[in-house]
Amino acid sequence: MEVNKMVFKSEIKNINLVERLIDDISTKYQLHSDIYGKLLLAVVEGVNNAIVHGNKLESDKDVVLQYEITDKIIQFVITDNGPGFNYKNLPDPTKPENLEKTHGRGIFLMNHLADEVEFNEKGNEVKVVFNLS
């Protein structure tokens, strides 16, 4: 299993690089359109969180995107240089008092799209896993 890595600056425009990467992976491995859609949304959301919330749009800070693919799974690990956050204490975006808020849905979305979402202890790294079978 080969681990691939992409490193880029914390600028919103670099989400284009991630979208292109996922397009390329999808074509190369002939991913089903359902998996492609979930992958694209979840990984872009994770990278966006790393850029905006983790690195606070500070363009001198990097985001690292690592990924590996087997015949059974595709896994992405997104790491930022930020201080991390408490991922165990997130507001539920489906509760009535949170429905109007514009933030707070990203991790909720990622949990629903990916087969597995796991944060490191610090909260500045997230792993998203998708089953291919």
Secondary structure as GFF3:
##gff-version 3
##sequence-region A 1 133
A	DSSP	beta_strand	3	9	.	.	.	ID=ss1
A	DSSP	three_ten_helix	12	14	.	.	.	ID=ss2
A	DSSP	alpha_helix	15	28	.	.	.	ID=ss3
A	DSSP	alpha_helix	33	49	.	.	.	ID=ss4
A	DSSP	pi_helix	50	54	.	.	.	ID=ss5
A	DSSP	beta_strand	62	69	.	.	.	ID=ss6
A	DSSP	beta_strand	73	80	.	.	.	ID=ss7
A	DSSP	three_ten_helix	96	98	.	.	.	ID=ss8
A	DSSP	alpha_helix	106	113	.	.	.	ID=ss9
A	DSSP	beta_strand	116	119	.	.	.	ID=ss10
A	DSSP	beta_strand	125	131	.	.	.	ID=ss11
###
